[in-house]
Amino acid sequence: MRLKGVSVAKKKSPSLPERSLILDALIDSPDVESVLRLCVTSEPDGQWVIATTVQLIDSMPVYALSSALGDAKRRVRGVVGETADIYVEPELVRDPAREDPATDVIVIKASD
């Protein structure tokens, strides 16, 4: 672009990080079952933005869920560096190891 004799060059952003490295960082945990969505992009100013949805087991206590999400974000930050914006969203799925009682054995006490 030229403005009255002054040349203005577009800021060249570094290439985006490899998705496979980010996927490996996210899945490198016993808490993360799978990665459901991963978006790796950059803002017009060159700032990287990583947004992901990870699948976690629904029976995890809240403190463990919070810790698992924080750990996933920390591992991705180790791959992409400190300046990237990282968003990790949980998707909770039923724990296959947990067995609910059959409905015919559930007793609900009532009074008339």
C-alpha angles and dihedrals in degrees: 000000000000126000114185096318096322117115116216116193122204114247107254110223119211115254117275117264118262113273092217091061091051092047090050091050092050097047093044092100137079088226096060111076095184145330110254100180135011126181120183115182143136132236120237088262091057096257111146118233121195118186122177143168116213127193115235133175113264095223093068113117114246093251090053092046091052091047093048091053092047091049091050091051091048092052092050090048087055088059101041102029136239100296100062122100107235125192120184119186124187126227110195121214131183115274105246091206093058116089120201117208118258112265093242092064096052110105121196114195116221137171129215 
